[in-house]
Amino acid sequence: RLAKVGDIMKVYFTFLTVDGDTLLDFQTGRPYELVFGDMALGRGFYEALSLISKGGHIECVIPSSLAFGKDGFYDAILPYTTFKLDLDVVDIMTSDEYEAEQEELMNKKLKEESRNIAKYLKDNNINVEPTSTGLYYIDTEVGSGDSAQIGDMVMVHYTIYNIDNEKIESSYEYNQPMSFIYGNNQMIPGIEEAVGYMKVGGKAKIIVPFQLGFGDVVIDEALPANSTIIVDLEFVGLQR
C-alpha cells in the first residue's frame, strides 16, 4: 500500500548532484525513519515518497524549488541546488504498528540486558539488589564528609567500563574531576542517583542499565547504543 499522512516510513536514500556525486548518503545502518507528511526534506522528497509502496525504489531529479531553495541544507547542499534522489522504501507502518514494534524491541533489549547484568553480578561475586530505578549500587569506601544537597556543585572522579570490563574513559586520565550541579539533570541519571547515596570522600561501584546511562546514544564501538555501563565513582568534594 501507499503511505497515508501520519504513517511511519523506514527508508534508505541518497542525494546526488546531477553529475552523480554524493551529497548525502543514508544507505547504511538502520533505515532512516520519518513521518509521512513531514516536509523537513522538501516537497519533492515528500512527493517521491507518495509514489512508492513498501519494497519500492525510485530515482528522480528534484529541482531546488521543490527542495531546499535559497536556504540549502546545512553544509551538505548549497542554495538553489537541483539534485538527484535515489530512494528505497523499506517499510510503511501505521503509528500504532510502529509503537507496538518499538515496545517489542524495548522488551527484548531489557530482557537481554537483565541476562547480561545477572551474569556480570555472578562473575564478579556481587550480591546486591537493584534500587527502585534498576541501579546497582555498591559502596567500596564510605565517605565521612557531607552529603550532596540539591543545587550543590559536586566533584567526582569516574572510570567507566562496559559490561565486559573494558575501560571506556576515566577522569583520572585528565587529572581533573568532573563537576556538575546536583539535582539539575546535568548528569546521566545513574551517576546522579549514586551521588545521592554517597558522602564526600566515599567511593562506589555502580552498574547502570542503559535507560539510566547513555540510552540509545552510541559512544564508540566498545559502547554501542543501549549499553549497560559499570562506573567506579569517587566523591571528591562539593561547593554549596
ABEGO torsion letter per residue (X at the ends): XBBBBGBBBBBBBBBBBAAGBBABBBABEBBBBBBBGBAAAEAAAAAAAAABBBGBBBBBBBBAAABAEAAEBEAABBBGBBBBBBBBBABBBBAAAAAAAAAAAAAAAAAAAAAAAAAAAAAAGBBBBBBAAGBBBBBABBBABBBBBBGBBBBBBBBBBBAAGBBABBAAAAGBBBBBBBGAGABBAAAAAAAAABBBGBBBBBBBBAAABAEABBABAABBBGBBBBBBBBBABBBX
